[in-house]
Structure formats: structure tokens, C-alpha cells
Amino acid sequence: MREIHVLAVSCLVMASITFYVAANYLGFSFKRPQLKEHLPFALLCFSVGCYDLFSIGLYTADSLETGIFWQRLQLAMMAPICIFFLWFTAVFTGNQSNRIIRILAAWFLLVLAITPLVDPVYTLTADHPAIKRISLFSLQPILYYEGAVGLLYQIEILSAVLVFAYLAHLLYRHYQTTRYRPLLLILGCQSLYFIGVLNDALVAVGAYSFIYLSEYAFFFVIVSMALVLFGRFIDLHREVESLNVTLTQKVYERNQEVEKLNGDLKRVAERDPLTGVYNRRFFTEYFDIEMKRAISNREHKSQLMGDAESMHFGLAIIDIDHFKLINDTYGHITADSVIMQVIAVIQENIFARDVLCRYGGDEFALLLTKTSQRGVRQAAEKIRREIDEHAFIFGKGLPRQHITVSIGLLTFEELLDKGREEALKLAEDRLTMAKIMGKNRIIHGEKSTGEAVERSGGCA
């Protein structure tokens, strides 16, 4: 062995850092197995660290046989480096099912398996020496004891370059999708790799005298990947720290429930053909789901987030006053037009999150969501008042007409211990009471002695 060259020292430093990074991310992969990119990255670091160690052997070799021994080990690490880089990129970019990645990984596994079995003439042999003497700037000269790279290793090196180019393409496409700026650091360091490969190829054929740069390019790629992964890990850790274990479990259960309920809603979504709002069949099933949703949030989210009122809701049954008279006097077409106009007024005075359904001929069911008991009453009163003040069109050349509605109203607190049928009957009973008491009013509230009437607008 020759004395330790300064380039060997730099490789030793890079190998030490790379092995340290490998050990840390291997530990991360065991502690947080859900972060699946950490394991392939740790193995990639280990492979690059071995590549750097074998480079040290090549720098300190004092004979052709020793140099080829270390050179063979160094080139043998190309296959594991490519395999683990393919694995990492597939997980990092969400391309686990990518067929090209699987084919490339299988190819390098094949190369790794057959390399020890083929004639050395196709890999490295002392029969074809490629000894080089170089002097880098003011550093001490160094003599590379190497063999000429055989056909199999030439194919492997070319395959590695193509793999790095393809993975750079996947990473850049992932950047275009996510706009995750740290990815540009990895892409920049991969550019250094291509420069290093070009340099090494020219040095190998004797185009000029210079050191090999692959080990340095690999090191910068590893460092950039480690920084990106560490940044992502820190971001995740901060998010996890902001939530306690109980809240995390409750949020998970809540998300599962919402997904199921949303799936139910998609199956039952139907609309009224005349008005375009939801029909009665949709409303009855949605109402059951909304009650379960609100009760679930009251039990879980209100305890965790302190926002109980955000999931309260109210139920209003709205009926157009004297609609039969309108239908008999002006006909079905005008009556349908009146219904459409009433719906338009209602929709102008509710939020997009509220659910309006055609409950019957001239009856509408309205769920006022995410609002307090007071907010439900105010919303219902606003609807009643806006319709009362609106001038409705009954036909071309006819004067605009005055129309009113009666409303039976229930709030969230009254619904918790009731089933759907009981709740709807109570709302319909209050609507009937509003009609009896003179129309153009809202009936809501109850007392222990029986039904009480409170109205907004008109006289009780």
C-alpha cells in the first residue's frame, strides 16, 4: 500500500458522513415505518459509502492486481446504487407501480447476479491494464492502477447513466406537480453527476489527465436527498407535535365516518326535475345522515376543538300560502313559475352549505347547517320577510303579485332525542299551526306543557 493520498482522505470523510446518514435514516425507517422512502434511502447511502471506501483502496493501491481488486468492488456497487435509487424515487414520487422502474431494477439485479460468473475479460482483467498518472493542480501526483473496463461493466455504466436521466425526469415531473422547491436541489446535484460521468469517461479513455469525480457527485446527490428528506421530516414532526394523541385518533375516526357518509350521500343524491333542488327522497336520507353527523361532532369535535355550534343545524318546512288558489286561478304553468321564483328567493338568502329540497307540491324542506339556534331563527325570518316583500311575476302583462309563506321550524337542540319521522311530524305540525294562526309567520319552540307558539312577523 502507498501512503494515504489527500484524495483518499476526502473519500474517507465522504464515506464517514454517508454511513452516518445511512445509520440515521435506517433508524428513522424503523421508528416511523409509514415514511417508506427512508429505508431505500438508507440502503442507497450505505451503497454509496461502500463505493467511497473502495475508492480509497483504488487511490492507495500500489500494484495492478490490487488496483483491479478495488476497482472491481467499486464498479460492483453501481448496481446496488441504481437499484436503491430506483426504489427511493418510486416511493418519493408515488411511482411504485411504474413498469419502467421495475424493469430497470430487475436488469441491475441480473447484472449483479451474473457479474461473478462471466469471464473477467468482460469485466476487469490484468491482461488489459489502464494505468494512469495524473497531477491535480498543486496536489501530489497519483497513479491509478486500473484495468480497462470490459463490455459488461461498460453496459452497466451506460445503464446507470440512463437510469439517472430517467429518475431526473420523474423528479422534475413530480416537482411540476407539487412545486416542492427543495426537489430542485436534488435535480441540481444530479446534474453534477452527469458532469462527473462525462469527466470519468474522458479520463478513462485518456482524453485528459484529471481525477475521477463520480464519488464526489454521488456524495452531493446523497447530501441533497438527505436535506430534502430531513426538511420533510421536520415539517411532519411539527404537525404531529401540534396535535395530541387523542385528537389524532378522533380526527382519523371522524375522517373515516365522513368518507362513509359522503359515500352514502353520493348514492342517494337526486334532484327534483322541475326546480333542480333536491327531492324528498334525497332529503329524508340526507336528514338522517346530517343528524348522525351533528351528534358525532357534538360528542367528539366539540370536546377537542371547542366549536360545538359549528355543526348545529335547523329544520324548516316552508309552504306557500294560498297556493291552491294561485294554481286554480292562473293555471299550472304560472303555479310552477311561482314555485321557481320562491325557490330563487330562498336560495338568495341561504348559504351554499345549506340544503334546500322540494318536499311536496308547494312545500320545501330546508336544512340550515353550521349555525346556532339564534342563527337558525334569524335565517328563517329573513326568508319569510324577503318573500313577503318580493313582487312575484304571474305572467306577461299581469301586475306583480304579493305572496307569503308559512314556516314550521325546529332547531338542533330539539332534534337530538328524536328520530326522523318524529322530527318531521313536529315541523309539519308547526307549519299547520302557522297556517291556522293566519299564515305568513314562523312557528317554533316548545314548552313542557305542550306546543307553544312564537312567531316572527305577523301577529300571534
Contacts in CASP RR format, 6 or more apart in sequence:
PFRMAT RR
TARGET T0000
AUTHOR 0000-0000-0000
METHOD contacts of the structure
MODEL  1
MREIHVLAVSCLVMASITFYVAANYLGFSFKRPQLKEHLPFALLCFSVGC
YDLFSIGLYTADSLETGIFWQRLQLAMMAPICIFFLWFTAVFTGNQSNRI
IRILAAWFLLVLAITPLVDPVYTLTADHPAIKRISLFSLQPILYYEGAVG
LLYQIEILSAVLVFAYLAHLLYRHYQTTRYRPLLLILGCQSLYFIGVLND
ALVAVGAYSFIYLSEYAFFFVIVSMALVLFGRFIDLHREVESLNVTLTQK
VYERNQEVEKLNGDLKRVAERDPLTGVYNRRFFTEYFDIEMKRAISNREH
KSQLMGDAESMHFGLAIIDIDHFKLINDTYGHITADSVIMQVIAVIQENI
FARDVLCRYGGDEFALLLTKTSQRGVRQAAEKIRREIDEHAFIFGKGLPR
QHITVSIGLLTFEELLDKGREEALKLAEDRLTMAKIMGKNRIIHGEKSTG
EAVERSGGCA
1 60 0 8 1.000
1 61 0 8 1.000
1 62 0 8 1.000
1 66 0 8 1.000
2 60 0 8 1.000
2 61 0 8 1.000
2 62 0 8 1.000
3 60 0 8 1.000
4 60 0 8 1.000
5 59 0 8 1.000
5 60 0 8 1.000
5 140 0 8 1.000
5 142 0 8 1.000
6 139 0 8 1.000
6 140 0 8 1.000
7 59 0 8 1.000
7 136 0 8 1.000
7 139 0 8 1.000
7 142 0 8 1.000
7 211 0 8 1.000
8 55 0 8 1.000
8 56 0 8 1.000
8 57 0 8 1.000
8 59 0 8 1.000
8 60 0 8 1.000
10 216 0 8 1.000
11 52 0 8 1.000
11 53 0 8 1.000
11 55 0 8 1.000
11 56 0 8 1.000
11 59 0 8 1.000
11 215 0 8 1.000
12 52 0 8 1.000
12 53 0 8 1.000
12 56 0 8 1.000
14 49 0 8 1.000
14 52 0 8 1.000
14 215 0 8 1.000
14 216 0 8 1.000
14 219 0 8 1.000
15 49 0 8 1.000
15 50 0 8 1.000
15 52 0 8 1.000
15 53 0 8 1.000
15 56 0 8 1.000
17 219 0 8 1.000
17 223 0 8 1.000
18 45 0 8 1.000
18 46 0 8 1.000
18 48 0 8 1.000
18 49 0 8 1.000
18 52 0 8 1.000
18 219 0 8 1.000
18 222 0 8 1.000
19 45 0 8 1.000
19 46 0 8 1.000
19 49 0 8 1.000
21 45 0 8 1.000
21 222 0 8 1.000
21 223 0 8 1.000
21 226 0 8 1.000
22 42 0 8 1.000
22 43 0 8 1.000
22 45 0 8 1.000
22 46 0 8 1.000
22 49 0 8 1.000
23 42 0 8 1.000
24 42 0 8 1.000
25 38 0 8 1.000
25 39 0 8 1.000
25 41 0 8 1.000
25 42 0 8 1.000
25 45 0 8 1.000
25 226 0 8 1.000
25 229 0 8 1.000
26 38 0 8 1.000
26 39 0 8 1.000
26 42 0 8 1.000
27 38 0 8 1.000
27 42 0 8 1.000
28 35 0 8 1.000
28 38 0 8 1.000
28 42 0 8 1.000
28 233 0 8 1.000
29 35 0 8 1.000
29 38 0 8 1.000
29 39 0 8 1.000
29 42 0 8 1.000
32 38 0 8 1.000
35 233 0 8 1.000
35 236 0 8 1.000
36 91 0 8 1.000
37 88 0 8 1.000
37 91 0 8 1.000
37 92 0 8 1.000
37 229 0 8 1.000
38 229 0 8 1.000
40 84 0 8 1.000
40 87 0 8 1.000
40 88 0 8 1.000
40 91 0 8 1.000
41 84 0 8 1.000
41 88 0 8 1.000
41 225 0 8 1.000
41 226 0 8 1.000
41 229 0 8 1.000
43 80 0 8 1.000
43 84 0 8 1.000
43 87 0 8 1.000
44 81 0 8 1.000
44 84 0 8 1.000
44 85 0 8 1.000
44 87 0 8 1.000
44 88 0 8 1.000
44 222 0 8 1.000
44 225 0 8 1.000
45 222 0 8 1.000
45 226 0 8 1.000
47 77 0 8 1.000
47 80 0 8 1.000
47 81 0 8 1.000
47 84 0 8 1.000
48 77 0 8 1.000
48 81 0 8 1.000
48 218 0 8 1.000
48 219 0 8 1.000
48 222 0 8 1.000
50 73 0 8 1.000
50 77 0 8 1.000
51 74 0 8 1.000
51 77 0 8 1.000
51 78 0 8 1.000
51 81 0 8 1.000
51 214 0 8 1.000
51 215 0 8 1.000
51 218 0 8 1.000
52 215 0 8 1.000
52 218 0 8 1.000
52 219 0 8 1.000
54 70 0 8 1.000
54 71 0 8 1.000
54 73 0 8 1.000
54 74 0 8 1.000
54 77 0 8 1.000
55 70 0 8 1.000
55 74 0 8 1.000
55 212 0 8 1.000
55 215 0 8 1.000
57 66 0 8 1.000
57 67 0 8 1.000
57 70 0 8 1.000
58 67 0 8 1.000
58 70 0 8 1.000
58 71 0 8 1.000
58 74 0 8 1.000
58 144 0 8 1.000
58 145 0 8 1.000
58 146 0 8 1.000
59 142 0 8 1.000
61 67 0 8 1.000
61 69 0 8 1.000
61 70 0 8 1.000
61 145 0 8 1.000
62 145 0 8 1.000
63 145 0 8 1.000
64 126 0 8 1.000
64 129 0 8 1.000
64 131 0 8 1.000
64 145 0 8 1.000
64 146 0 8 1.000
64 147 0 8 1.000
65 126 0 8 1.000
66 145 0 8 1.000
67 145 0 8 1.000
67 146 0 8 1.000
67 147 0 8 1.000
68 124 0 8 1.000
68 125 0 8 1.000
68 126 0 8 1.000
68 145 0 8 1.000
68 146 0 8 1.000
68 147 0 8 1.000
71 124 0 8 1.000
71 146 0 8 1.000
71 147 0 8 1.000
72 123 0 8 1.000
72 124 0 8 1.000
75 123 0 8 1.000
75 124 0 8 1.000
75 149 0 8 1.000
75 153 0 8 1.000
75 156 0 8 1.000
75 157 0 8 1.000
76 112 0 8 1.000
76 115 0 8 1.000
78 156 0 8 1.000
78 157 0 8 1.000
78 160 0 8 1.000
79 108 0 8 1.000
79 109 0 8 1.000
79 111 0 8 1.000
79 112 0 8 1.000
79 115 0 8 1.000
79 156 0 8 1.000
80 108 0 8 1.000
80 112 0 8 1.000
81 160 0 8 1.000
81 218 0 8 1.000
82 104 0 8 1.000
82 105 0 8 1.000
82 108 0 8 1.000
82 159 0 8 1.000
82 160 0 8 1.000
82 163 0 8 1.000
83 105 0 8 1.000
83 108 0 8 1.000
83 109 0 8 1.000
83 112 0 8 1.000
85 163 0 8 1.000
85 164 0 8 1.000
85 167 0 8 1.000
86 101 0 8 1.000
86 104 0 8 1.000
86 105 0 8 1.000
86 108 0 8 1.000
86 163 0 8 1.000
86 167 0 8 1.000
87 105 0 8 1.000
88 225 0 8 1.000
89 95 0 8 1.000
89 101 0 8 1.000
89 167 0 8 1.000
89 170 0 8 1.000
89 171 0 8 1.000
90 96 0 8 1.000
90 98 0 8 1.000
90 101 0 8 1.000
92 171 0 8 1.000
92 174 0 8 1.000
93 170 0 8 1.000
93 171 0 8 1.000
93 173 0 8 1.000
93 174 0 8 1.000
94 174 0 8 1.000
95 101 0 8 1.000
95 170 0 8 1.000
98 170 0 8 1.000
100 166 0 8 1.000
104 159 0 8 1.000
104 163 0 8 1.000
104 166 0 8 1.000
107 159 0 8 1.000
108 156 0 8 1.000
108 159 0 8 1.000
108 163 0 8 1.000
111 152 0 8 1.000
111 155 0 8 1.000
111 156 0 8 1.000
111 159 0 8 1.000
114 152 0 8 1.000
115 123 0 8 1.000
115 152 0 8 1.000
118 152 0 8 1.000
121 127 0 8 1.000
121 128 0 8 1.000
121 150 0 8 1.000
122 150 0 8 1.000
122 151 0 8 1.000
122 152 0 8 1.000
122 153 0 8 1.000
123 149 0 8 1.000
123 150 0 8 1.000
123 152 0 8 1.000
123 153 0 8 1.000
124 147 0 8 1.000
124 148 0 8 1.000
124 149 0 8 1.000
124 150 0 8 1.000
124 153 0 8 1.000
125 147 0 8 1.000
126 147 0 8 1.000
128 147 0 8 1.000
128 148 0 8 1.000
128 150 0 8 1.000
129 145 0 8 1.000
129 146 0 8 1.000
129 147 0 8 1.000
129 148 0 8 1.000
130 144 0 8 1.000
130 146 0 8 1.000
130 147 0 8 1.000
130 148 0 8 1.000
130 149 0 8 1.000
130 204 0 8 1.000
131 143 0 8 1.000
131 144 0 8 1.000
131 145 0 8 1.000
131 146 0 8 1.000
131 147 0 8 1.000
132 143 0 8 1.000
132 144 0 8 1.000
132 146 0 8 1.000
132 203 0 8 1.000
132 206 0 8 1.000
132 209 0 8 1.000
133 141 0 8 1.000
133 142 0 8 1.000
133 143 0 8 1.000
133 144 0 8 1.000
133 209 0 8 1.000
134 141 0 8 1.000
134 142 0 8 1.000
134 144 0 8 1.000
134 203 0 8 1.000
134 209 0 8 1.000
134 210 0 8 1.000
134 211 0 8 1.000
135 141 0 8 1.000
135 142 0 8 1.000
135 209 0 8 1.000
136 142 0 8 1.000
136 210 0 8 1.000
136 211 0 8 1.000
142 211 0 8 1.000
149 157 0 8 1.000
149 204 0 8 1.000
157 197 0 8 1.000
161 194 0 8 1.000
161 197 0 8 1.000
164 190 0 8 1.000
164 193 0 8 1.000
164 194 0 8 1.000
165 194 0 8 1.000
167 190 0 8 1.000
168 187 0 8 1.000
168 190 0 8 1.000
171 183 0 8 1.000
171 186 0 8 1.000
171 187 0 8 1.000
171 190 0 8 1.000
172 183 0 8 1.000
172 187 0 8 1.000
174 180 0 8 1.000
174 183 0 8 1.000
175 181 0 8 1.000
175 183 0 8 1.000
175 184 0 8 1.000
175 187 0 8 1.000
182 227 0 8 1.000
182 228 0 8 1.000
182 231 0 8 1.000
183 228 0 8 1.000
185 224 0 8 1.000
185 227 0 8 1.000
185 228 0 8 1.000
186 221 0 8 1.000
186 224 0 8 1.000
186 225 0 8 1.000
186 228 0 8 1.000
188 224 0 8 1.000
189 217 0 8 1.000
189 220 0 8 1.000
189 221 0 8 1.000
189 223 0 8 1.000
189 224 0 8 1.000
190 221 0 8 1.000
192 216 0 8 1.000
192 217 0 8 1.000
192 220 0 8 1.000
192 221 0 8 1.000
193 214 0 8 1.000
193 217 0 8 1.000
193 218 0 8 1.000
193 220 0 8 1.000
193 221 0 8 1.000
195 213 0 8 1.000
195 217 0 8 1.000
196 213 0 8 1.000
196 214 0 8 1.000
196 216 0 8 1.000
196 217 0 8 1.000
197 214 0 8 1.000
197 217 0 8 1.000
199 210 0 8 1.000
199 212 0 8 1.000
199 213 0 8 1.000
200 212 0 8 1.000
200 213 0 8 1.000
200 214 0 8 1.000
202 208 0 8 1.000
202 210 0 8 1.000
203 209 0 8 1.000
203 210 0 8 1.000
203 211 0 8 1.000
203 212 0 8 1.000
240 248 0 8 1.000
243 251 0 8 1.000
246 304 0 8 1.000
247 304 0 8 1.000
250 300 0 8 1.000
250 301 0 8 1.000
250 304 0 8 1.000
253 300 0 8 1.000
254 296 0 8 1.000
254 297 0 8 1.000
254 300 0 8 1.000
254 301 0 8 1.000
257 293 0 8 1.000
257 296 0 8 1.000
258 293 0 8 1.000
261 289 0 8 1.000
261 292 0 8 1.000
261 293 0 8 1.000
264 285 0 8 1.000
264 289 0 8 1.000
265 286 0 8 1.000
265 289 0 8 1.000
268 281 0 8 1.000
268 282 0 8 1.000
268 285 0 8 1.000
268 286 0 8 1.000
269 278 0 8 1.000
269 282 0 8 1.000
270 278 0 8 1.000
270 279 0 8 1.000
270 281 0 8 1.000
270 282 0 8 1.000
271 277 0 8 1.000
271 278 0 8 1.000
271 279 0 8 1.000
271 282 0 8 1.000
272 278 0 8 1.000
272 279 0 8 1.000
272 357 0 8 1.000
272 358 0 8 1.000
274 336 0 8 1.000
274 339 0 8 1.000
274 340 0 8 1.000
274 358 0 8 1.000
275 339 0 8 1.000
275 340 0 8 1.000
275 343 0 8 1.000
275 358 0 8 1.000
277 343 0 8 1.000
277 356 0 8 1.000
277 357 0 8 1.000
277 358 0 8 1.000
277 364 0 8 1.000
278 286 0 8 1.000
278 355 0 8 1.000
278 356 0 8 1.000
278 357 0 8 1.000
278 358 0 8 1.000
279 357 0 8 1.000
279 358 0 8 1.000
280 357 0 8 1.000
280 358 0 8 1.000
280 359 0 8 1.000
280 360 0 8 1.000
280 365 0 8 1.000
282 357 0 8 1.000
283 355 0 8 1.000
283 357 0 8 1.000
283 359 0 8 1.000
283 365 0 8 1.000
283 367 0 8 1.000
284 420 0 8 1.000
284 424 0 8 1.000
286 355 0 8 1.000
286 357 0 8 1.000
286 367 0 8 1.000
287 315 0 8 1.000
287 365 0 8 1.000
287 367 0 8 1.000
287 420 0 8 1.000
287 423 0 8 1.000
287 424 0 8 1.000
288 420 0 8 1.000
290 313 0 8 1.000
290 355 0 8 1.000
290 367 0 8 1.000
290 369 0 8 1.000
291 415 0 8 1.000
291 419 0 8 1.000
291 420 0 8 1.000
291 423 0 8 1.000
293 311 0 8 1.000
294 311 0 8 1.000
294 312 0 8 1.000
294 313 0 8 1.000
294 412 0 8 1.000
295 416 0 8 1.000
297 308 0 8 1.000
297 310 0 8 1.000
297 311 0 8 1.000
298 308 0 8 1.000
298 311 0 8 1.000
298 416 0 8 1.000
301 307 0 8 1.000
301 308 0 8 1.000
301 310 0 8 1.000
301 311 0 8 1.000
302 308 0 8 1.000
302 311 0 8 1.000
309 371 0 8 1.000
309 372 0 8 1.000
310 370 0 8 1.000
311 369 0 8 1.000
311 370 0 8 1.000
312 370 0 8 1.000
312 371 0 8 1.000
312 372 0 8 1.000
312 373 0 8 1.000
312 376 0 8 1.000
312 411 0 8 1.000
312 412 0 8 1.000
312 413 0 8 1.000
313 367 0 8 1.000
313 368 0 8 1.000
313 369 0 8 1.000
313 370 0 8 1.000
313 371 0 8 1.000
313 376 0 8 1.000
313 412 0 8 1.000
314 367 0 8 1.000
314 368 0 8 1.000
314 369 0 8 1.000
314 371 0 8 1.000
314 376 0 8 1.000
314 409 0 8 1.000
314 410 0 8 1.000
314 411 0 8 1.000
314 412 0 8 1.000
314 415 0 8 1.000
315 365 0 8 1.000
315 366 0 8 1.000
315 367 0 8 1.000
315 368 0 8 1.000
315 409 0 8 1.000
315 410 0 8 1.000
315 415 0 8 1.000
315 423 0 8 1.000
315 424 0 8 1.000
315 427 0 8 1.000
316 365 0 8 1.000
316 366 0 8 1.000
316 368 0 8 1.000
316 376 0 8 1.000
316 380 0 8 1.000
316 383 0 8 1.000
316 407 0 8 1.000
316 408 0 8 1.000
316 409 0 8 1.000
316 410 0 8 1.000
316 427 0 8 1.000
317 359 0 8 1.000
317 363 0 8 1.000
317 364 0 8 1.000
317 365 0 8 1.000
317 366 0 8 1.000
317 407 0 8 1.000
317 408 0 8 1.000
317 409 0 8 1.000
317 424 0 8 1.000
317 427 0 8 1.000
317 428 0 8 1.000
317 430 0 8 1.000
317 431 0 8 1.000
318 346 0 8 1.000
318 363 0 8 1.000
318 364 0 8 1.000
318 365 0 8 1.000
318 366 0 8 1.000
318 383 0 8 1.000
318 405 0 8 1.000
318 406 0 8 1.000
318 407 0 8 1.000
318 408 0 8 1.000
318 431 0 8 1.000
319 362 0 8 1.000
319 363 0 8 1.000
319 364 0 8 1.000
319 405 0 8 1.000
319 406 0 8 1.000
319 407 0 8 1.000
319 431 0 8 1.000
319 435 0 8 1.000
320 326 0 8 1.000
320 338 0 8 1.000
320 339 0 8 1.000
320 342 0 8 1.000
320 362 0 8 1.000
320 403 0 8 1.000
320 404 0 8 1.000
320 405 0 8 1.000
321 403 0 8 1.000
321 404 0 8 1.000
321 405 0 8 1.000
321 406 0 8 1.000
321 435 0 8 1.000
321 439 0 8 1.000
321 440 0 8 1.000
322 403 0 8 1.000
322 439 0 8 1.000
323 335 0 8 1.000
323 338 0 8 1.000
323 361 0 8 1.000
323 362 0 8 1.000
326 334 0 8 1.000
326 335 0 8 1.000
326 338 0 8 1.000
326 394 0 8 1.000
326 403 0 8 1.000
327 335 0 8 1.000
330 394 0 8 1.000
330 395 0 8 1.000
334 394 0 8 1.000
334 395 0 8 1.000
335 362 0 8 1.000
337 393 0 8 1.000
337 394 0 8 1.000
337 395 0 8 1.000
338 392 0 8 1.000
338 394 0 8 1.000
338 403 0 8 1.000
339 358 0 8 1.000
339 361 0 8 1.000
339 362 0 8 1.000
341 390 0 8 1.000
341 392 0 8 1.000
341 393 0 8 1.000
342 364 0 8 1.000
342 387 0 8 1.000
342 392 0 8 1.000
342 403 0 8 1.000
342 405 0 8 1.000
343 356 0 8 1.000
343 358 0 8 1.000
343 364 0 8 1.000
345 383 0 8 1.000
345 386 0 8 1.000
345 387 0 8 1.000
345 390 0 8 1.000
346 356 0 8 1.000
346 364 0 8 1.000
346 366 0 8 1.000
346 383 0 8 1.000
346 387 0 8 1.000
347 356 0 8 1.000
348 386 0 8 1.000
349 379 0 8 1.000
349 382 0 8 1.000
349 383 0 8 1.000
349 386 0 8 1.000
350 356 0 8 1.000
350 366 0 8 1.000
350 368 0 8 1.000
350 379 0 8 1.000
350 383 0 8 1.000
351 369 0 8 1.000
351 370 0 8 1.000
353 369 0 8 1.000
353 370 0 8 1.000
354 366 0 8 1.000
354 367 0 8 1.000
354 368 0 8 1.000
354 369 0 8 1.000
355 366 0 8 1.000
355 367 0 8 1.000
355 369 0 8 1.000
356 364 0 8 1.000
356 365 0 8 1.000
356 366 0 8 1.000
357 364 0 8 1.000
357 365 0 8 1.000
357 366 0 8 1.000
358 364 0 8 1.000
359 365 0 8 1.000
363 431 0 8 1.000
366 383 0 8 1.000
368 375 0 8 1.000
368 376 0 8 1.000
368 379 0 8 1.000
368 380 0 8 1.000
371 379 0 8 1.000
373 411 0 8 1.000
373 412 0 8 1.000
373 413 0 8 1.000
376 409 0 8 1.000
376 411 0 8 1.000
376 412 0 8 1.000
377 409 0 8 1.000
377 411 0 8 1.000
377 442 0 8 1.000
377 444 0 8 1.000
377 456 0 8 1.000
380 407 0 8 1.000
380 409 0 8 1.000
380 442 0 8 1.000
380 444 0 8 1.000
380 456 0 8 1.000
381 442 0 8 1.000
381 456 0 8 1.000
381 457 0 8 1.000
383 405 0 8 1.000
383 407 0 8 1.000
384 404 0 8 1.000
384 405 0 8 1.000
384 407 0 8 1.000
384 440 0 8 1.000
384 441 0 8 1.000
384 442 0 8 1.000
384 456 0 8 1.000
384 457 0 8 1.000
385 457 0 8 1.000
387 403 0 8 1.000
387 404 0 8 1.000
387 405 0 8 1.000
388 402 0 8 1.000
388 404 0 8 1.000
388 405 0 8 1.000
388 440 0 8 1.000
390 403 0 8 1.000
391 400 0 8 1.000
391 401 0 8 1.000
391 402 0 8 1.000
392 400 0 8 1.000
392 401 0 8 1.000
392 402 0 8 1.000
392 403 0 8 1.000
393 400 0 8 1.000
394 400 0 8 1.000
394 401 0 8 1.000
404 439 0 8 1.000
404 440 0 8 1.000
405 440 0 8 1.000
406 431 0 8 1.000
406 434 0 8 1.000
406 435 0 8 1.000
406 438 0 8 1.000
406 439 0 8 1.000
406 440 0 8 1.000
406 441 0 8 1.000
406 442 0 8 1.000
406 443 0 8 1.000
407 431 0 8 1.000
407 434 0 8 1.000
407 441 0 8 1.000
407 442 0 8 1.000
407 443 0 8 1.000
408 427 0 8 1.000
408 428 0 8 1.000
408 430 0 8 1.000
408 431 0 8 1.000
408 433 0 8 1.000
408 434 0 8 1.000
408 442 0 8 1.000
408 443 0 8 1.000
408 444 0 8 1.000
409 427 0 8 1.000
409 430 0 8 1.000
409 442 0 8 1.000
409 443 0 8 1.000
409 444 0 8 1.000
409 445 0 8 1.000
410 423 0 8 1.000
410 426 0 8 1.000
410 427 0 8 1.000
410 430 0 8 1.000
410 444 0 8 1.000
411 444 0 8 1.000
411 445 0 8 1.000
414 423 0 8 1.000
414 426 0 8 1.000
414 445 0 8 1.000
414 446 0 8 1.000
415 423 0 8 1.000
418 426 0 8 1.000
429 451 0 8 1.000
430 443 0 8 1.000
430 444 0 8 1.000
430 445 0 8 1.000
430 451 0 8 1.000
431 443 0 8 1.000
433 443 0 8 1.000
433 451 0 8 1.000
433 453 0 8 1.000
434 441 0 8 1.000
434 442 0 8 1.000
434 443 0 8 1.000
434 455 0 8 1.000
437 443 0 8 1.000
437 453 0 8 1.000
437 455 0 8 1.000
437 460 0 8 1.000
440 457 0 8 1.000
440 458 0 8 1.000
441 455 0 8 1.000
441 456 0 8 1.000
441 457 0 8 1.000
441 458 0 8 1.000
441 460 0 8 1.000
442 454 0 8 1.000
442 455 0 8 1.000
442 456 0 8 1.000
442 457 0 8 1.000
443 453 0 8 1.000
443 454 0 8 1.000
443 455 0 8 1.000
444 454 0 8 1.000
445 452 0 8 1.000
445 454 0 8 1.000
446 452 0 8 1.000
453 460 0 8 1.000
454 460 0 8 1.000
END
